[in-house]
Amino acid sequence: MRAEERYDLIVIGAGINGAAIAREAALAGLKTLIVERGDISCGTSSASSRLIHGGLRYLEHAELDLVRESLLERERLLRLAPHLVEPLELCIPVYRGARRGRWQIGVGLALYDLLSAGKSLPRRRSFTRDELLRHMPGLNADGLVGGASYYDAQVRYPERLVVENVCDAVANGATLETHTRVTRIRVDGGRAVGVDWQSARGAGGAAAPLIVNAAGPWVDDVLGSIRHTRLIGGTKGSHIVVPRFEGSPRSGVYVEAGADQRPFFILPWNGLLLIGTTDERYEGDAGLATIDARERAYLVAETERVFPGAAGLGGRVLYTHTGVRPLPYEPRGSEGAITRRHLVRRHRAARGLYSIVGGKLTTHRALAEDVLRKLRGELPRPASRNLTRERPLPGALSAADRSALLAELAARFGERRAQRWLAVYGRRAADVAALAARPELGAPLGDSDVLTAELVHGITAEWAVTLEDLLQRRCMAGLDADFGLTVAPAAAAALTQLELWDAARAAHELASYRELAARHGAAG
């Protein structure tokens, strides 16, 4: 790419917010460039609780508009990305002495139902103590007084949600540069005019009259010397991933922690359990954030308290995830009270530059729509509006189409692999299958369900560069119980055999992936 190619809009960051903004802009006809310091969805977007939810807890802070917006967007995602987003029942057990009693939970869920009027999901249910124990027999009965259940949604692979937003953006004319760090936002006469960057290919840059800084927890870093008040006050959220245990729940659990009365989740996910999250102020490089011993002990102890069958859970943690929420800088007050609604900051010192603060996985599409609305007065030509409200993501397919594709793939590749492909790629599984028809790409990686074709698809169709990109954010084998450590050597060997990597590159990638696994607490 030429050093000074000119665009209408440069988006810095390819997490969920940046990807959604780029998609909205490209569909509106803007010549758009996305510049990402690492890989698509390599930051906060991949370290969430993997829920598409209205934010029941936000009702405590009277953020009714945020809850309503989130519930509307949840309904859209269930409809426009059904291959990635699925309904999930969540149970709320209430124990004696809890800060939130049964009547408070009931009122909150009634309001939740009211704000989501017309939804496709079932309404709330209330349970007596005995009813709840029949519904979820593994619960600790000691001190249990009853509970309730409601429905939200789960996105098993938010990484794929981000990838598909980028796919749609690029299909509509956007350009993507990954593993490329913005080193400077250029300003001339008080106006932002472009960016400089550095990558493994060398230094470069591009020009644009409009720049959106959607770098998540790195927003302030990207701004560099541009005069501004601090925007991001990140809070760290950690999760542990564990195998199912005796009496483990089949539906999600949202329960108040005994230690600090903060609600946390125990979620069935990917054949395992995802437990979290914590919420602590964080200073430092978000890319280096990891779970600490106190967070880990907290999540283990609280799970063991709610489910006696989880005893000894600390020795069974498979791996952990930690991310930094890019929340507004609030030096005082509790972490939980900091708003999760997004803010779009316009920079007076560099007109045409906007920074995104906050936001939620659930509301990424609405955030992007809001950003384009704010940019509209500065656009070089009129832009179309509200283009994504009814636009399915590229992998979306109807129930009938899903059944037909499942039958076709199962006949060729087996039922288990076909089911996995549809959960990861949706309609785009047909593209993987086409590659797998080539003999050299149809071989499985070791004893896994992953085919070599998936690696080639990740590199050629989805901009994967590293082994981490492939396993963690394309074929998703890196989120299995072993963190992808079993399949990693076979993947590196396959790419060497195809002459896409040489032996030195394969060894480097494998060593880097094992280091990543160690940082996440995965056993080698």
LUMBA-281282 format. One record per residue (C-alpha): residue number from 0; residue in three letters; x, y, z. Coordinates in nm, 3 decimals. Layout:
BEGIN
PT    i   aa        X        Y        Z
PT  NUM  ala        X        Y        Z
...
# end
This chain:
BEGIN
PT    i   aa        X        Y        Z
PT    0  met    0.000    0.000    0.000
PT    1  arg    0.134    0.347   -0.089
PT    2  ala    0.256    0.546    0.211
PT    3  glu    0.013    0.832    0.149
PT    4  glu   -0.296    0.666    0.011
PT    5  arg   -0.596    0.881    0.098
PT    6  tyr   -0.914    0.763    0.268
PT    7  asp   -1.238    0.920    0.382
PT    8  leu   -1.203    0.760    0.726
PT    9  ile   -0.932    0.584    0.924
PT   10  val   -1.046    0.360    1.212
PT   11  ile   -0.778    0.274    1.467
PT   12  gly   -0.854   -0.058    1.634
PT   13  ala   -1.018   -0.381    1.514
PT   14  gly   -1.192   -0.487    1.831
PT   15  ile   -1.570   -0.509    1.826
PT   16  asn   -1.622   -0.131    1.825
PT   17  gly   -1.367   -0.053    1.556
PT   18  ala   -1.486   -0.341    1.339
PT   19  ala   -1.850   -0.230    1.369
PT   20  ile   -1.763    0.134    1.290
PT   21  ala   -1.565    0.029    0.983
PT   22  arg   -1.853   -0.191    0.866
PT   23  glu   -2.106    0.090    0.908
PT   24  ala   -1.878    0.334    0.728
PT   25  ala   -1.796    0.102    0.438
PT   26  leu   -2.164    0.025    0.385
PT   27  ala   -2.229    0.400    0.382
PT   28  gly   -1.989    0.432    0.088
PT   29  leu   -1.690    0.575    0.274
PT   30  lys   -1.341    0.471    0.169
PT   31  thr   -1.234    0.325    0.502
PT   32  leu   -0.904    0.201    0.643
PT   33  ile   -0.877   -0.010    0.960
PT   34  val   -0.541   -0.014    1.139
PT   35  glu   -0.494   -0.266    1.422
PT   36  arg   -0.186   -0.296    1.646
PT   37  gly   -0.231   -0.674    1.684
PT   38  asp   -0.492   -0.904    1.540
PT   39  ile   -0.865   -0.868    1.493
PT   40  ser   -1.033   -0.904    1.837
PT   41  cys   -0.706   -0.964    2.021
PT   42  gly   -0.788   -0.733    2.313
PT   43  thr   -1.087   -0.674    2.539
PT   44  ser   -1.337   -0.818    2.290
PT   45  ser   -1.200   -1.170    2.340
PT   46  ala   -1.186   -1.153    2.721
PT   47  ser   -1.551   -1.087    2.807
PT   48  ser   -1.813   -1.307    2.975
PT   49  arg   -1.933   -1.394    2.622
PT   50  leu   -2.284   -1.271    2.686
PT   51  ile   -2.515   -1.068    2.467
PT   52  his   -2.725   -0.918    2.741
PT   53  gly   -2.937   -0.626    2.846
PT   54  gly   -2.737   -0.561    3.160
PT   55  leu   -2.965   -0.656    3.445
PT   56  arg   -2.714   -0.508    3.692
PT   57  tyr   -2.734   -0.166    3.523
PT   58  leu   -3.087   -0.129    3.658
PT   59  glu   -2.930   -0.076    4.001
PT   60  his   -2.773    0.242    3.864
PT   61  ala   -3.095    0.353    3.691
PT   62  glu   -2.939    0.328    3.344
PT   63  leu   -3.272    0.240    3.187
PT   64  asp   -3.180    0.383    2.847
PT   65  leu   -2.868    0.166    2.830
PT   66  val   -3.064   -0.144    2.931
PT   67  arg   -3.334   -0.072    2.673
PT   68  glu   -3.077   -0.017    2.397
PT   69  ser   -2.894   -0.335    2.497
PT   70  leu   -3.213   -0.540    2.492
PT   71  leu   -3.302   -0.411    2.146
PT   72  glu   -2.955   -0.497    2.018
PT   73  arg   -2.970   -0.841    2.181
PT   74  glu   -3.286   -0.912    1.984
PT   75  arg   -3.121   -0.792    1.663
PT   76  leu   -2.818   -1.015    1.711
PT   77  leu   -3.035   -1.320    1.780
PT   78  arg   -3.194   -1.253    1.444
PT   79  leu   -2.897   -1.131    1.238
PT   80  ala   -2.624   -1.363    1.374
PT   81  pro   -2.808   -1.679    1.486
PT   82  his   -2.504   -1.898    1.410
PT   83  leu   -2.305   -1.710    1.676
PT   84  val   -2.565   -1.581    1.924
PT   85  glu   -2.800   -1.820    2.103
PT   86  pro   -3.055   -1.789    2.387
PT   87  leu   -2.928   -1.873    2.734
PT   88  glu   -3.128   -1.929    3.051
PT   89  leu   -2.978   -1.769    3.361
PT   90  cys   -3.082   -1.869    3.712
PT   91  ile   -3.048   -1.639    4.013
PT   92  pro   -3.033   -1.830    4.342
PT   93  val   -3.098   -1.614    4.646
PT   94  tyr   -2.940   -1.702    4.980
PT   95  arg   -3.025   -1.583    5.330
PT   96  gly   -2.848   -1.254    5.408
PT   97  ala   -2.800   -1.155    5.041
PT   98  arg   -2.801   -0.785    4.967
PT   99  arg   -3.056   -0.839    4.691
PT  100  gly   -3.355   -1.027    4.827
PT  101  arg   -3.617   -1.222    4.635
PT  102  trp   -3.850   -0.925    4.608
PT  103  gln   -3.574   -0.702    4.466
PT  104  ile   -3.479   -0.967    4.213
PT  105  gly   -3.845   -1.002    4.119
PT  106  val   -3.891   -0.629    4.067
PT  107  gly   -3.573   -0.607    3.862
PT  108  leu   -3.672   -0.894    3.636
PT  109  ala   -4.023   -0.753    3.592
PT  110  leu   -3.868   -0.426    3.475
PT  111  tyr   -3.629   -0.620    3.252
PT  112  asp   -3.926   -0.792    3.089
PT  113  leu   -4.104   -0.459    3.050
PT  114  leu   -3.804   -0.298    2.881
PT  115  ser   -3.777   -0.592    2.642
PT  116  ala   -4.144   -0.599    2.542
PT  117  gly   -4.194   -0.786    2.217
PT  118  lys   -3.882   -1.001    2.261
PT  119  ser   -3.849   -1.353    2.125
PT  120  leu   -3.709   -1.498    2.448
PT  121  pro   -3.915   -1.650    2.733
PT  122  arg   -4.021   -1.434    3.026
PT  123  arg   -3.890   -1.458    3.381
PT  124  arg   -3.982   -1.734    3.624
PT  125  ser   -3.985   -1.735    4.003
PT  126  phe   -3.885   -2.035    4.214
PT  127  thr   -3.940   -2.141    4.570
PT  128  arg   -3.645   -2.304    4.740
PT  129  asp   -3.762   -2.657    4.657
PT  130  glu   -3.856   -2.568    4.300
PT  131  leu   -3.513   -2.421    4.237
PT  132  leu   -3.338   -2.727    4.380
PT  133  arg   -3.539   -2.948    4.146
PT  134  his   -3.451   -2.719    3.855
PT  135  met   -3.081   -2.705    3.951
PT  136  pro   -3.010   -2.994    4.191
PT  137  gly   -2.638   -2.922    4.225
PT  138  leu   -2.696   -2.596    4.413
PT  139  asn   -2.597   -2.561    4.775
PT  140  ala   -2.925   -2.595    4.968
PT  141  asp   -2.786   -2.443    5.289
PT  142  gly   -2.936   -2.097    5.332
PT  143  leu   -3.113   -2.104    4.995
PT  144  val   -3.448   -1.919    5.012
PT  145  gly   -3.557   -1.933    4.646
PT  146  gly   -3.469   -1.763    4.323
PT  147  ala   -3.569   -1.680    3.970
PT  148  ser   -3.463   -1.731    3.610
PT  149  tyr   -3.461   -1.518    3.297
PT  150  tyr   -3.318   -1.532    2.947
PT  151  asp   -3.037   -1.343    2.781
PT  152  ala   -2.806   -1.467    2.506
PT  153  gln   -2.458   -1.611    2.473
PT  154  val   -2.202   -1.563    2.196
PT  155  arg   -1.973   -1.862    2.219
PT  156  tyr   -1.709   -1.696    2.004
PT  157  pro   -1.714   -1.315    2.020
PT  158  glu   -1.388   -1.334    1.827
PT  159  arg   -1.587   -1.459    1.529
PT  160  leu   -1.844   -1.183    1.576
PT  161  val   -1.563   -0.931    1.531
PT  162  val   -1.410   -1.118    1.237
PT  163  glu   -1.743   -1.122    1.055
PT  164  asn   -1.791   -0.749    1.107
PT  165  val   -1.450   -0.697    0.946
PT  166  cys   -1.535   -0.940    0.665
PT  167  asp   -1.846   -0.739    0.581
PT  168  ala   -1.650   -0.412    0.597
PT  169  val   -1.380   -0.539    0.360
PT  170  ala   -1.637   -0.694    0.126
PT  171  asn   -1.780   -0.344    0.094
PT  172  gly   -1.454   -0.172    0.015
PT  173  ala   -1.270   -0.126    0.346
PT  174  thr   -0.895   -0.192    0.373
PT  175  leu   -0.744   -0.372    0.673
PT  176  glu   -0.391   -0.348    0.814
PT  177  thr   -0.328   -0.579    1.113
PT  178  his   -0.014   -0.615    1.325
PT  179  thr    0.042   -0.247    1.249
PT  180  arg    0.089    0.003    1.532
PT  181  val   -0.014    0.365    1.487
PT  182  thr    0.283    0.572    1.604
PT  183  arg    0.141    0.917    1.543
PT  184  ile   -0.181    1.094    1.452
PT  185  arg   -0.075    1.373    1.221
PT  186  val   -0.222    1.718    1.285
PT  187  asp   -0.193    2.019    1.056
PT  188  gly   -0.343    2.358    1.143
PT  189  gly   -0.546    2.212    1.429
PT  190  arg   -0.695    1.937    1.213
PT  191  ala   -0.618    1.565    1.205
PT  192  val   -0.494    1.476    0.858
PT  193  gly   -0.363    1.121    0.879
PT  194  val   -0.163    0.861    1.070
PT  195  asp    0.188    0.716    1.071
PT  196  trp    0.243    0.352    1.156
PT  197  gln    0.506    0.085    1.208
PT  198  ser    0.478   -0.283    1.119
PT  199  ala    0.707   -0.576    1.041
PT  200  arg    0.705   -0.451    0.681
PT  201  gly    0.841   -0.114    0.788
PT  202  ala    0.705    0.237    0.841
PT  203  gly    0.406    0.376    0.654
PT  204  gly    0.105    0.597    0.680
PT  205  ala   -0.218    0.715    0.527
PT  206  ala   -0.416    1.037    0.500
PT  207  ala   -0.779    1.103    0.590
PT  208  pro   -0.986    1.401    0.706
PT  209  leu   -1.162    1.185    0.966
PT  210  ile   -1.006    0.950    1.219
PT  211  val   -1.184    0.741    1.481
PT  212  asn   -0.971    0.617    1.769
PT  213  ala   -1.138    0.291    1.873
PT  214  ala   -0.830    0.140    2.036
PT  215  gly   -1.012    0.029    2.350
PT  216  pro   -0.790    0.044    2.660
PT  217  trp   -0.511    0.190    2.443
PT  218  val   -0.712    0.501    2.344
PT  219  asp   -0.494    0.739    2.549
PT  220  asp   -0.174    0.577    2.421
PT  221  val   -0.281    0.630    2.059
PT  222  leu   -0.352    0.997    2.124
PT  223  gly    0.010    1.043    2.223
PT  224  ser    0.110    1.410    2.227
PT  225  ile   -0.231    1.540    2.119
PT  226  arg   -0.358    1.762    2.400
PT  227  his   -0.639    1.588    2.588
PT  228  thr   -0.761    1.501    2.933
PT  229  arg   -0.730    1.137    3.031
PT  230  leu   -1.017    0.938    2.877
PT  231  ile   -0.975    0.576    2.988
PT  232  gly   -0.989    0.445    3.344
PT  233  gly   -0.961    0.074    3.277
PT  234  thr   -1.091   -0.194    3.508
PT  235  lys   -0.959   -0.547    3.494
PT  236  gly   -1.198   -0.839    3.453
PT  237  ser   -1.078   -1.199    3.491
PT  238  his   -1.240   -1.536    3.422
PT  239  ile   -1.142   -1.894    3.490
PT  240  val   -1.230   -2.185    3.260
PT  241  val   -1.290   -2.520    3.428
PT  242  pro   -1.425   -2.863    3.332
PT  243  arg   -1.777   -2.953    3.430
PT  244  phe   -1.807   -3.099    3.780
PT  245  glu   -2.067   -3.315    3.956
PT  246  gly   -2.387   -3.115    3.980
PT  247  ser   -2.259   -2.836    3.755
PT  248  pro   -2.537   -2.626    3.600
PT  249  arg   -2.683   -2.684    3.255
PT  250  ser   -2.801   -2.324    3.241
PT  251  gly   -2.615   -2.012    3.344
PT  252  val   -2.603   -1.896    3.705
PT  253  tyr   -2.593   -1.532    3.810
PT  254  val   -2.536   -1.518    4.183
PT  255  glu   -2.425   -1.275    4.449
PT  256  ala   -2.078   -1.347    4.587
PT  257  gly   -2.065   -1.407    4.959
PT  258  ala   -1.736   -1.219    5.004
PT  259  asp   -1.837   -0.882    4.858
PT  260  gln   -2.200   -0.920    4.742
PT  261  arg   -2.097   -0.855    4.382
PT  262  pro   -2.288   -1.068    4.129
PT  263  phe   -2.082   -1.305    3.914
PT  264  phe   -2.153   -1.566    3.644
PT  265  ile   -2.107   -1.941    3.624
PT  266  leu   -2.176   -2.019    3.259
PT  267  pro   -2.189   -2.341    3.056
PT  268  trp   -1.968   -2.265    2.756
PT  269  asn   -1.794   -2.466    2.485
PT  270  gly   -1.849   -2.790    2.677
PT  271  leu   -1.678   -2.633    2.979
PT  272  leu   -1.764   -2.371    3.243
PT  273  leu   -1.670   -2.004    3.220
PT  274  ile   -1.666   -1.833    3.561
PT  275  gly   -1.628   -1.460    3.624
PT  276  thr   -1.586   -1.181    3.631
PT  277  thr   -1.385   -0.961    3.864
PT  278  asp   -1.382   -0.580    3.845
PT  279  glu   -1.070   -0.398    3.965
PT  280  arg   -0.906   -0.071    3.863
PT  281  tyr   -0.604   -0.130    3.644
PT  282  glu   -0.306    0.085    3.555
PT  283  gly   -0.048   -0.030    3.304
PT  284  asp   -0.034   -0.195    2.965
PT  285  ala   -0.365   -0.369    2.901
PT  286  gly   -0.183   -0.627    2.693
PT  287  leu    0.003   -0.747    3.003
PT  288  ala   -0.300   -0.781    3.233
PT  289  thr   -0.334   -1.126    3.389
PT  290  ile   -0.537   -1.280    3.668
PT  291  asp   -0.376   -1.254    4.010
PT  292  ala   -0.384   -1.509    4.290
PT  293  arg   -0.651   -1.319    4.483
PT  294  glu   -0.889   -1.300    4.186
PT  295  arg   -0.840   -1.668    4.111
PT  296  ala   -0.900   -1.770    4.473
PT  297  tyr   -1.210   -1.549    4.486
PT  298  leu   -1.370   -1.709    4.179
PT  299  val   -1.284   -2.061    4.294
PT  300  ala   -1.411   -2.009    4.650
PT  301  glu   -1.737   -1.848    4.543
PT  302  thr   -1.809   -2.126    4.294
PT  303  glu   -1.737   -2.390    4.560
PT  304  arg   -1.972   -2.207    4.798
PT  305  val   -2.262   -2.218    4.550
PT  306  phe   -2.195   -2.570    4.415
PT  307  pro   -2.063   -2.826    4.668
PT  308  gly   -1.971   -3.055    4.379
PT  309  ala   -1.706   -2.802    4.276
PT  310  ala   -1.489   -2.883    4.581
PT  311  gly   -1.121   -2.878    4.488
PT  312  leu   -1.188   -2.660    4.183
PT  313  gly   -0.865   -2.466    4.227
PT  314  gly   -0.667   -2.765    4.107
PT  315  arg   -0.881   -2.809    3.798
PT  316  val   -0.860   -2.465    3.635
PT  317  leu   -0.781   -2.524    3.267
PT  318  tyr   -0.690   -2.168    3.173
PT  319  thr   -0.782   -1.809    3.246
PT  320  his   -0.878   -1.494    3.054
PT  321  thr   -0.821   -1.135    3.162
PT  322  gly   -0.918   -0.817    2.981
PT  323  val   -0.924   -0.446    3.057
PT  324  arg   -1.254   -0.266    3.009
PT  325  pro   -1.200    0.073    2.836
PT  326  leu   -1.430    0.260    3.074
PT  327  pro   -1.442    0.637    3.129
PT  328  tyr   -1.178    0.768    3.366
PT  329  glu   -1.344    0.809    3.708
PT  330  pro   -1.084    0.843    3.984
PT  331  arg   -1.342    0.808    4.261
PT  332  gly   -1.631    0.574    4.335
PT  333  ser   -1.672    0.199    4.298
PT  334  glu   -1.573    0.018    3.980
PT  335  gly   -1.921   -0.125    3.937
PT  336  ala   -2.076    0.223    3.937
PT  337  ile   -1.877    0.341    3.633
PT  338  thr   -2.113    0.364    3.338
PT  339  arg   -2.093    0.104    3.061
PT  340  arg   -2.258    0.334    2.805
PT  341  his   -2.031    0.451    2.528
PT  342  leu   -1.903    0.805    2.482
PT  343  val   -1.781    0.963    2.158
PT  344  arg   -1.522    1.232    2.235
PT  345  arg   -1.446    1.499    1.976
PT  346  his   -1.096    1.648    2.003
PT  347  arg   -1.077    2.026    1.977
PT  348  ala   -0.700    2.015    1.940
PT  349  ala   -0.734    1.794    1.632
PT  350  arg   -1.060    1.854    1.448
PT  351  gly   -1.185    1.548    1.266
PT  352  leu   -1.047    1.316    1.535
PT  353  tyr   -1.289    1.126    1.759
PT  354  ser   -1.216    0.881    2.041
PT  355  ile   -1.448    0.604    2.160
PT  356  val   -1.472    0.545    2.534
PT  357  gly   -1.656    0.251    2.688
PT  358  gly   -1.921    0.050    2.509
PT  359  lys   -2.039   -0.308    2.538
PT  360  leu   -2.008   -0.613    2.318
PT  361  thr   -2.387   -0.621    2.292
PT  362  thr   -2.428   -0.264    2.166
PT  363  his   -2.145   -0.251    1.912
PT  364  arg   -2.379   -0.202    1.616
PT  365  ala   -2.570    0.083    1.784
PT  366  leu   -2.239    0.244    1.882
PT  367  ala   -2.122    0.235    1.520
PT  368  glu   -2.449    0.389    1.404
PT  369  asp   -2.408    0.666    1.662
PT  370  val   -2.051    0.736    1.550
PT  371  leu   -2.154    0.770    1.184
PT  372  arg   -2.437    1.001    1.290
PT  373  lys   -2.186    1.225    1.471
PT  374  leu   -1.948    1.222    1.172
PT  375  arg   -2.217    1.300    0.918
PT  376  gly   -2.165    1.677    0.926
PT  377  glu   -1.798    1.634    0.835
PT  378  leu   -1.834    1.371    0.565
PT  379  pro   -1.719    1.458    0.212
PT  380  arg   -2.055    1.345    0.073
PT  381  pro   -2.392    1.238    0.214
PT  382  ala   -2.383    0.892    0.371
PT  383  ser   -2.663    0.638    0.386
PT  384  arg   -2.814    0.578    0.729
PT  385  asn   -2.907    0.284    0.947
PT  386  leu   -2.762    0.029    0.706
PT  387  thr   -2.699   -0.251    0.955
PT  388  arg   -3.026   -0.260    1.149
PT  389  glu   -3.158   -0.545    0.937
PT  390  arg   -2.839   -0.668    0.768
PT  391  pro   -2.731   -1.022    0.866
PT  392  leu   -2.365   -1.092    0.928
PT  393  pro   -2.187   -1.284    0.651
PT  394  gly   -2.211   -1.622    0.825
PT  395  ala   -2.579   -1.595    0.916
PT  396  leu   -2.820   -1.851    0.773
PT  397  ser   -3.182   -1.945    0.826
PT  398  ala   -3.287   -2.255    1.014
PT  399  ala   -3.377   -2.427    0.687
PT  400  asp   -3.046   -2.334    0.525
PT  401  arg   -2.860   -2.446    0.835
PT  402  ser   -3.025   -2.788    0.826
PT  403  ala   -2.945   -2.830    0.458
PT  404  leu   -2.581   -2.725    0.500
PT  405  leu   -2.542   -2.942    0.810
PT  406  ala   -2.665   -3.247    0.618
PT  407  glu   -2.429   -3.174    0.329
PT  408  leu   -2.126   -3.120    0.549
PT  409  ala   -2.204   -3.418    0.775
PT  410  ala   -2.222   -3.648    0.473
PT  411  arg   -1.875   -3.536    0.360
PT  412  phe   -1.691   -3.465    0.684
PT  413  gly   -1.885   -3.628    0.968
PT  414  glu   -2.152   -3.497    1.205
PT  415  arg   -1.921   -3.369    1.479
PT  416  arg   -1.700   -3.169    1.244
PT  417  ala   -2.004   -3.032    1.060
PT  418  gln   -2.162   -2.914    1.385
PT  419  arg   -1.839   -2.745    1.490
PT  420  trp   -1.796   -2.573    1.155
PT  421  leu   -2.146   -2.429    1.165
PT  422  ala   -2.088   -2.298    1.520
PT  423  val   -1.763   -2.132    1.413
PT  424  tyr   -1.820   -2.024    1.053
PT  425  gly   -2.194   -2.041    0.991
PT  426  arg   -2.265   -2.008    0.619
PT  427  arg   -1.894   -1.954    0.555
PT  428  ala   -1.836   -2.321    0.643
PT  429  ala   -1.915   -2.388    0.277
PT  430  asp   -1.599   -2.194    0.184
PT  431  val   -1.392   -2.409    0.421
PT  432  ala   -1.549   -2.722    0.273
PT  433  ala   -1.453   -2.610   -0.077
PT  434  leu   -1.090   -2.579    0.031
PT  435  ala   -1.105   -2.916    0.207
PT  436  ala   -1.191   -3.080   -0.128
PT  437  arg   -0.824   -3.035   -0.219
PT  438  pro   -0.639   -3.350   -0.101
PT  439  glu   -0.353   -3.159    0.064
PT  440  leu   -0.599   -2.948    0.267
PT  441  gly   -0.849   -3.216    0.367
PT  442  ala   -0.628   -3.382    0.627
PT  443  pro   -0.704   -3.335    0.998
PT  444  leu   -0.448   -3.181    1.229
PT  445  gly   -0.343   -3.481    1.438
PT  446  asp   -0.642   -3.640    1.610
PT  447  ser   -0.844   -3.316    1.614
PT  448  asp   -1.154   -3.215    1.421
PT  449  val   -0.962   -2.923    1.269
PT  450  leu   -0.865   -2.960    0.902
PT  451  thr   -0.567   -2.799    0.732
PT  452  ala   -0.821   -2.619    0.513
PT  453  glu   -0.926   -2.410    0.815
PT  454  leu   -0.574   -2.274    0.853
PT  455  val   -0.554   -2.179    0.487
PT  456  his   -0.899   -2.020    0.506
PT  457  gly   -0.791   -1.820    0.812
PT  458  ile   -0.482   -1.690    0.631
PT  459  thr   -0.628   -1.628    0.284
PT  460  ala   -0.983   -1.517    0.368
PT  461  glu   -0.962   -1.381    0.723
PT  462  trp   -0.622   -1.208    0.755
PT  463  ala   -0.466   -1.441    1.014
PT  464  val   -0.089   -1.398    1.041
PT  465  thr    0.029   -1.590    1.348
PT  466  leu   -0.045   -1.928    1.503
PT  467  glu   -0.222   -1.741    1.784
PT  468  asp   -0.442   -1.562    1.530
PT  469  leu   -0.540   -1.896    1.377
PT  470  leu   -0.608   -2.099    1.691
PT  471  gln   -0.752   -1.827    1.917
PT  472  arg   -0.956   -1.620    1.672
PT  473  arg   -1.020   -1.813    1.348
PT  474  cys   -1.069   -2.190    1.384
PT  475  met   -1.123   -2.149    1.763
PT  476  ala   -0.936   -2.467    1.860
PT  477  gly   -0.741   -2.251    2.104
PT  478  leu   -1.046   -2.225    2.330
PT  479  asp   -1.082   -2.600    2.378
PT  480  ala   -0.996   -2.755    2.714
PT  481  asp   -0.625   -2.783    2.628
PT  482  phe   -0.601   -2.423    2.497
PT  483  gly   -0.510   -2.564    2.155
PT  484  leu   -0.175   -2.696    2.276
PT  485  thr   -0.240   -3.041    2.127
PT  486  val   -0.324   -2.912    1.781
PT  487  ala   -0.061   -2.633    1.773
PT  488  pro    0.239   -2.849    1.668
PT  489  ala    0.035   -3.015    1.392
PT  490  ala   -0.083   -2.675    1.268
PT  491  ala    0.271   -2.539    1.251
PT  492  ala    0.387   -2.855    1.072
PT  493  ala    0.101   -2.836    0.820
PT  494  leu    0.181   -2.476    0.728
PT  495  thr    0.546   -2.574    0.685
PT  496  gln    0.446   -2.864    0.462
PT  497  leu    0.242   -2.623    0.248
PT  498  glu    0.548   -2.396    0.231
PT  499  leu    0.353   -2.107    0.379
PT  500  trp    0.605   -2.100    0.666
PT  501  asp    0.964   -2.216    0.680
PT  502  ala    1.098   -2.426    0.966
PT  503  ala    1.233   -2.128    1.158
PT  504  arg    0.901   -1.942    1.134
PT  505  ala    0.710   -2.252    1.248
PT  506  ala    0.939   -2.298    1.549
PT  507  his    0.903   -1.931    1.643
PT  508  glu    0.524   -1.943    1.616
PT  509  leu    0.501   -2.258    1.823
PT  510  ala    0.726   -2.115    2.095
PT  511  ser    0.523   -1.792    2.102
PT  512  tyr    0.198   -1.986    2.131
PT  513  arg    0.330   -2.191    2.422
PT  514  glu    0.433   -1.869    2.596
PT  515  leu    0.077   -1.737    2.545
PT  516  ala   -0.065   -2.055    2.696
PT  517  ala    0.162   -2.019    2.999
PT  518  arg    0.042   -1.660    3.055
PT  519  his   -0.316   -1.791    3.053
PT  520  gly   -0.231   -2.063    3.304
PT  521  ala   -0.277   -2.349    3.056
PT  522  ala   -0.074   -2.660    3.126
PT  523  gly    0.168   -2.762    2.852
# end
